């Protein structure tokens, strides 16, 4: 029966799973067409007539007459890990 030494450690399963799952994420992540910022989960992305997609901040900065979205979609958090923190008192 062999005894495991320091160099014979088992690989960390969590690290292996995280590394393999990163490769499965879509390479075309949603980003704002103006500021290139990646939107936060829960934020709305707005698609304009020309196909350009803007975040909530850039969309709000447009002049009123240009602020017409073809569609708006909420960014989902399914691909991002959510932090659970205690509520402030």
PyMOL commands that set and color helices and strands:
alter all, ss='L'
color gray80, all
select helices_A, chain A and resi 6-8+13-22+56-60+64-66
alter helices_A, ss='H'
color red, helices_A
select strands_A, chain A and resi 44-47+53-55+71-74
alter strands_A, ss='S'
color yellow, strands_A
deselect
rebuild
show_as cartoon
